[in-house]
Amino acid sequence: MAKWSVCSVKQSEPERGPQHQPKMSPTSNWYNAIAHVDADCFFASCELMRRPDLKGQAVCVLSSQDACVVAKTYDAKALGIKTGMPVWDAKKLMPQAHYLSADFRFYGQLSEKMFSILRRYSPDVEVYSIDEAFIDMNGIRSMWKMSYRQIADHIRQTVYQEVGITVSVGISTTRILAKIASEMNKPNGSTIIPGRRISRFLRDVPIGDVPGIGRSRQQLMKKMQIHTAYDFTNSPIARIDDALGKVGVDLWHELSGVPVYPLQLHTPMPKNIARTASLGTVTTNRKIIEAHISYHTTRIITELVRQHLTTSMITVFLRHKSFEAVGDKTRITATNEFSTINHVVKTLLANIFTQGNPYRACGVIASNIQPYAQQGELFAADSTSKQLALMRIMDEINNRYGLQSLKPAHALVKAKSQVRFQYPVLNYAIKY
């Protein structure tokens, strides 16, 4: 393990080619058409699909080790439960809610079903996360002989009928506008924003609801008297450039209806996957920090599994009240398996946490990313064809009768302490 004293993480931007530089203005309704499809409360919706007895009740899905809330139904959200909230705080606020351990194997199966449906409507689909996608809709109206609103409604109905969850759909001329539109009529709604209606639409969009405008940028925009997306697009582009640089200029064009970012149909393999955030307060409470670290770990594992990737380097860092950061990292055998990564993260956190020190932020980074290579980890490293056949049978039985119907004998020792969060015995059983 190697410790270091300062850490900064920079998010990479989608690549752009010269052909994607802004060249037009919204003088017509559909010079370009992009749809954003977003599943409503995805993890919680997946649980309600197999637990119909919980419909209409508050349900929260928990992170690794059941430390904090990673998803919740609208009933729970309405009572103040937030994503990332430590579970003990959520239970104080809403003890009557149902708190369920995450089951990413099941969520991954439903996710793939949803994406396979979207590909029926257009061959060009960008899988943006486990529960959302962008679709190139250009020319799709002619093929389906429907309006964009009819297509959006058809997508929603088909996903609900075949998968059992609801999605919200937004269609407009750019990625950013489509993503904002899909949030307008949640849950289970369609929002269509043609080119000539963009300005009217943006008047009702708070600047804080624009993707890419975080808390600090929102405060800066307020100082500049920019309170809505409409205010943003009506500010001189030079002023936006001075305040936010290239990111702001690209956002200005996208909000104005001019496409800047193309769909990434073949996303390059990431060099690392980082999940970091403020703790929301300065604290010395180890339980609060562990809950946030657990939340970040869960999100990273979700992404690894979704993209069928592994990591062989894990980094954990904490940022002090003074903004100085301390971290630790270690190499591991390439994996995306929950218990292995979670154990490493907990060890690294123990190495860098100092009792009594105040911390304001934390994060987990997975690096040395590689495609998943099939391994026989449950048995010997040199698994034979008979062992692999046995693993396939085990996986098929668990798929049909429940995740823990059949398991290796050594797993029974810790059966009482295991949570429902498990990955497939064979990763190749699910395609991402």
C-alpha positions in Angstrom: 0.0 0.0 0.0 1.2 3.5 -0.8 0.0 6.6 1.0 0.0 10.1 -0.4 -0.9 13.5 1.0 -2.8 15.4 -1.7 -5.5 14.1 -4.1 -7.5 15.8 -6.8 -9.8 14.1 -9.3 -10.8 15.5 -12.6 -13.8 14.3 -14.5 -13.1 13.7 -18.2 -15.4 15.3 -20.8 -16.9 13.6 -23.9 -14.6 14.0 -26.9 -15.7 16.3 -29.7 -14.6 16.3 -33.3 -14.5 19.3 -35.6 -17.7 18.2 -37.2 -19.5 18.7 -33.9 -18.6 22.3 -33.4 -21.6 24.6 -33.2 -22.6 25.8 -36.7 -26.4 26.4 -36.5 -29.1 28.1 -34.5 -32.6 26.8 -33.7 -34.4 28.2 -36.8 -36.5 25.0 -37.2 -38.0 22.5 -34.9 -36.1 19.3 -35.7 -32.8 19.9 -37.4 -31.5 17.3 -34.8 -33.4 15.0 -32.4 -32.1 13.3 -29.3 -34.1 11.3 -26.7 -33.1 10.7 -23.1 -34.8 7.8 -21.4 -34.5 7.6 -17.6 -35.9 4.9 -15.4 -37.9 6.2 -12.5 -36.3 5.4 -9.1 -34.7 2.5 -10.8 -33.3 0.3 -8.0 -36.4 0.9 -5.9 -38.7 0.2 -8.9 -36.9 -3.1 -9.5 -37.6 -4.1 -5.9 -41.2 -3.2 -6.2 -41.5 -5.2 -9.3 -40.8 -8.4 -7.4 -42.3 -7.1 -4.2 -45.7 -5.9 -5.4 -46.9 -6.0 -1.8 -44.7 -2.9 -1.1 -46.3 -0.8 -3.8 -47.6 2.5 -2.5 -45.2 2.3 0.5 -41.9 4.0 1.2 -39.0 1.8 0.1 -35.3 2.6 0.4 -32.5 0.5 -1.2 -29.3 0.5 0.8 -25.6 0.5 -0.2 -22.9 -1.9 0.6 -23.1 -3.2 4.2 -26.5 -1.4 4.4 -24.7 1.8 5.4 -26.7 4.5 3.5 -29.6 5.0 1.0 -28.7 4.7 -2.7 -32.2 4.8 -4.0 -35.7 5.5 -2.7 -39.3 5.7 -3.9 -41.1 9.0 -4.3 -43.0 8.3 -1.1 -39.7 8.2 0.8 -38.3 11.2 -1.1 -41.4 13.3 -0.2 -40.7 12.8 3.5 -37.1 14.1 3.2 -35.0 11.0 2.7 -32.1 11.8 0.3 -29.7 9.7 -1.7 -26.5 9.2 0.3 -28.2 9.7 3.6 -26.8 7.3 6.4 -29.4 4.6 7.1 -29.6 5.4 10.8 -30.6 9.0 9.9 -33.1 7.8 7.4 -34.7 5.4 10.0 -35.0 8.2 12.5 -36.8 10.3 9.9 -38.9 7.5 8.6 -38.8 4.3 10.7 -41.9 2.9 8.9 -40.1 2.7 5.5 -38.9 -0.6 4.1 -35.1 -0.8 3.9 -33.8 -3.4 1.5 -30.2 -4.5 0.7 -29.2 -3.8 -2.9 -29.2 -6.7 -5.5 -27.2 -5.4 -8.5 -27.5 -8.8 -10.2 -31.2 -8.4 -10.5 -31.0 -4.7 -11.4 -28.5 -5.5 -14.2 -30.8 -8.0 -15.7 -33.7 -5.5 -15.9 -31.4 -2.8 -17.2 -30.3 -5.0 -20.1 -34.0 -5.8 -20.9 -34.7 -2.1 -20.9 -31.8 -1.3 -23.3 -32.7 -4.1 -25.6 -36.2 -2.5 -26.0 -34.7 0.9 -26.7 -32.6 -0.5 -29.5 -35.8 -1.5 -31.3 -36.6 2.1 -31.8 -33.1 3.2 -33.1 -29.9 1.4 -33.8 -27.9 4.3 -32.2 -28.3 4.0 -28.4 -25.8 5.3 -25.9 -26.0 3.5 -22.6 -25.2 6.4 -20.2 -25.7 4.6 -16.9 -27.4 1.5 -15.6 -30.8 3.2 -15.7 -30.6 5.8 -18.5 -29.7 6.1 -22.2 -29.6 8.6 -25.1 -31.1 7.7 -28.4 -30.4 9.2 -31.8 -34.0 9.9 -33.1 -33.1 11.4 -36.5 -35.2 9.8 -39.2 -37.1 7.7 -36.6 -40.4 9.4 -37.2 -40.6 8.3 -40.8 -39.7 4.8 -39.9 -42.3 4.5 -37.2 -44.8 6.8 -38.8 -45.4 8.5 -35.5 -44.7 11.9 -33.9 -41.9 12.2 -31.4 -44.5 12.4 -28.6 -46.2 9.2 -29.8 -42.8 7.4 -30.0 -41.9 8.6 -26.5 -45.2 7.3 -25.1 -44.8 4.1 -27.0 -41.3 3.6 -25.4 -42.8 4.1 -22.0 -45.6 1.7 -22.5 -43.4 -1.0 -24.0 -40.8 -0.8 -21.2 -43.6 -1.0 -18.6 -45.3 -4.0 -20.2 -42.2 -6.0 -20.8 -39.9 -5.0 -17.9 -42.4 -3.9 -15.3 -40.8 -0.5 -14.4 -41.7 3.0 -15.6 -39.4 5.4 -17.5 -39.6 9.1 -18.3 -38.6 10.3 -21.8 -37.4 13.7 -23.0 -36.8 14.5 -26.6 -35.2 17.7 -27.9 -32.4 18.9 -30.2 -29.4 18.3 -27.8 -28.3 16.0 -25.1 -28.6 18.5 -22.3 -32.1 19.7 -23.4 -33.3 16.1 -23.7 -31.9 15.2 -20.2 -33.6 18.2 -18.6 -36.8 17.4 -20.5 -36.9 13.8 -19.1 -37.0 15.3 -15.6 -39.9 17.5 -16.2 -42.8 15.0 -16.0 -41.4 12.3 -13.7 -42.5 9.7 -13.0 -43.7 7.9 -16.2 -44.0 11.1 -18.4 -43.0 12.4 -21.8 -41.7 15.9 -22.5 -41.0 17.1 -26.1 -39.1 20.3 -26.7 -38.9 21.3 -30.4 -36.3 23.9 -31.5 -38.7 26.8 -31.6 -40.0 26.2 -28.1 -36.6 26.0 -26.4 -36.6 29.6 -25.1 -40.1 29.3 -23.6 -39.1 26.0 -21.9 -35.9 27.4 -20.4 -37.8 30.1 -18.6 -39.1 27.6 -16.1 -35.8 25.7 -15.5 -33.9 26.8 -12.4 -30.1 27.1 -13.2 -29.5 24.6 -10.4 -31.4 22.0 -12.4 -29.1 22.2 -15.4 -26.6 19.3 -15.7 -23.1 20.5 -15.1 -24.2 23.3 -12.8 -23.3 22.1 -9.3 -23.6 23.8 -6.0 -20.6 26.1 -6.3 -21.4 27.1 -9.9 -25.0 27.7 -9.0 -23.8 30.2 -6.3 -21.6 31.9 -8.9 -24.5 32.1 -11.4 -26.6 33.8 -8.7 -23.9 36.4 -8.1 -24.1 37.0 -11.9 -27.9 37.4 -11.7 -28.4 34.2 -13.6 -31.3 32.3 -12.0 -32.7 30.3 -14.8 -31.5 28.4 -17.9 -33.1 31.2 -19.9 -31.0 33.8 -18.1 -27.9 31.6 -18.9 -28.6 31.5 -22.7 -29.4 35.2 -22.8 -26.1 36.1 -21.2 -23.3 37.1 -23.6 -21.2 34.0 -24.5 -18.1 35.9 -23.6 -19.4 36.5 -20.1 -20.1 32.8 -19.7 -16.6 32.0 -21.1 -15.0 34.3 -18.5 -16.9 32.6 -15.7 -16.9 28.9 -16.6 -14.5 28.5 -19.5 -15.0 25.9 -22.2 -17.4 23.8 -20.1 -19.7 26.9 -19.8 -19.5 27.7 -23.5 -20.4 24.2 -24.5 -23.3 24.3 -22.1 -24.4 27.6 -23.5 -24.6 26.2 -27.0 -26.4 23.0 -25.9 -29.0 24.9 -23.9 -29.5 27.2 -26.9 -30.4 24.1 -29.0 -27.1 23.7 -30.8 -25.7 20.2 -30.6 -22.2 20.1 -29.2 -21.8 16.6 -27.8 -22.5 13.6 -30.1 -23.7 10.3 -28.8 -20.9 8.0 -27.7 -22.0 4.7 -29.2 -18.6 3.1 -28.5 -17.5 4.6 -25.2 -13.7 4.1 -24.7 -12.7 2.2 -21.7 -12.2 4.6 -18.7 -8.8 4.9 -17.2 -10.4 5.1 -13.8 -13.8 5.4 -12.1 -14.0 7.9 -9.3 -16.8 8.6 -7.0 -16.2 11.5 -4.6 -18.3 14.1 -2.8 -18.5 16.5 0.1 -19.7 15.0 3.4 -22.3 17.8 3.6 -20.7 19.0 6.8 -17.4 19.0 8.6 -17.4 15.9 10.9 -15.2 13.8 13.1 -17.8 11.0 13.2 -16.3 7.8 11.8 -19.8 6.3 11.1 -20.8 9.1 8.9 -17.6 8.9 6.9 -17.9 5.1 6.6 -21.4 5.5 5.3 -20.3 7.9 2.6 -17.4 5.7 1.6 -19.7 2.8 1.4 -22.0 4.7 -0.9 -19.1 5.6 -3.2 -17.9 2.0 -3.2 -21.4 0.8 -4.2 -21.6 3.3 -7.1 -18.2 2.2 -8.4 -19.0 -1.5 -8.3 -22.3 -0.7 -10.1 -20.4 0.9 -12.9 -17.8 -1.9 -13.1 -20.5 -4.5 -13.4 -22.6 -2.5 -15.8 -19.6 -2.1 -18.2 -18.3 -5.6 -17.6 -15.0 -4.2 -16.3 -12.6 -5.0 -13.5 -10.2 -2.9 -11.4 -6.8 -3.8 -10.0 -6.0 -0.6 -8.1 -8.2 0.9 -5.3 -7.6 4.4 -3.8 -9.4 5.9 -0.8 -9.0 9.5 0.3 -10.3 11.9 2.9 -10.2 15.7 2.7 -9.5 17.5 6.0 -11.4 20.6 7.1 -8.3 22.6 5.9 -8.9 21.1 2.4 -5.7 19.1 2.6 -6.2 15.5 1.5 -4.7 12.2 2.7 -5.1 9.0 0.9 -4.0 5.4 0.5 -4.0 3.0 -2.4 -3.2 -0.6 -3.1 -3.0 -3.1 -5.9 -5.4 -6.1 -6.0 -6.1 -9.0 -8.3 -8.4 -7.7 -11.1 -12.0 -8.0 -9.9 -15.4 -6.4 -9.8 -16.5 -8.6 -6.9 -18.2 -6.8 -4.0 -16.7 -8.4 -1.0 -13.1 -8.1 -2.2 -13.4 -4.5 -3.1 -15.3 -3.6 0.0 -12.8 -5.3 2.2 -9.9 -3.4 0.5 -11.8 0.0 0.9 -12.4 -0.6 4.6 -8.8 -1.4 5.1 -7.6 1.7 3.3 -10.0 3.9 5.2 -8.7 2.5 8.5 -5.2 3.4 7.4 -5.9 7.0 6.8 -8.6 7.9 9.3 -7.5 9.7 12.5 -9.9 9.8 15.4 -10.7 13.4 16.3 -9.6 14.9 13.0 -12.4 16.9 11.2 -13.1 15.9 7.6 -15.2 17.6 4.9 -15.1 15.2 1.9 -14.1 11.7 0.8 -13.8 9.5 -2.2 -13.0 6.1 -3.7 -11.2 5.6 -7.0 -10.9 2.4 -9.0 -8.1 2.4 -11.6 -6.1 0.1 -13.8 -9.5 -0.7 -15.5 -9.6 -3.8 -17.7 -12.3 -5.8 -19.4 -13.6 -8.7 -17.3 -11.6 -11.9 -17.9 -13.4 -15.1 -17.0 -11.9 -16.6 -13.9 -12.8 -19.5 -11.7 -12.5 -17.8 -8.3 -15.0 -19.9 -6.3 -12.9 -23.1 -6.8 -9.3 -23.5 -7.8 -7.5 -21.0 -10.0 -7.1 -23.8 -12.6 -10.8 -24.6 -12.8 -11.6 -27.6 -14.9 -14.4 -27.8 -17.5 -16.4 -29.9 -15.0 -16.1 -27.2 -12.4 -17.2 -24.6 -14.9 -20.2 -26.7 -15.9 -21.1 -27.0 -12.2 -20.9 -23.2 -11.8 -23.2 -22.8 -14.8 -25.8 -25.1 -13.3 -25.5 -23.3 -10.0 -26.1 -20.0 -11.7 -29.1 -21.3 -13.6 -30.7 -22.6 -10.4 -30.1 -19.4 -8.6 -31.5 -17.4 -11.5 -34.7 -19.5 -11.4 -35.3 -20.1 -7.7 -33.5 -17.3 -5.9 -30.0 -15.8 -5.4 -29.0 -18.1 -2.5 -30.9 -21.3 -3.4 -27.6 -23.0 -4.1 -24.2 -22.0 -2.9 -20.7 -23.5 -2.2 -20.5 -25.2 1.2 -17.9 -22.8 2.5 -20.3 -19.9 2.0 -22.7 -21.4 4.6 -20.4 -20.5 7.4 -21.1 -16.8 7.0 -24.7 -17.2 5.9 -26.1 -15.3 8.8 -24.0 -12.2 8.2 -24.5 -12.1 4.5 -26.6 -9.4 2.9 -28.8 -9.9 -0.2 -26.3 -7.9 -2.3 -24.6 -10.5 -4.5 -23.0 -10.7 -7.9 -23.5 -13.6 -10.3 -21.5 -16.7 -9.8 -20.5 -16.3 -13.5 -20.1 -12.7 -14.7 -20.7 -13.8 -18.3 -24.2 -14.8 -17.4 -25.2 -11.2 -17.7 -24.2 -9.1 -20.7 -23.7 -5.4 -20.2 
